[in-house]
Amino acid sequence: MNIWKIFKPLALTTANFSRLMFVSEGLAS
């Protein structure tokens, strides 16, 4: 399925980004 090739990297990038934001918020507080 072609959309999965687009969706999967996008989901991984979003997960990595939100984890990065969570870590930087933890360091800031």
Sequence and secondary structure as in RCSB ss.txt:
>XXXX:A:sequence
MNIWKIFKPLALTTANFSRLMFVSEGLAS
>XXXX:A:secstr
 HHHHHHHHHHHHHHHHHHHHHHHHHHH 
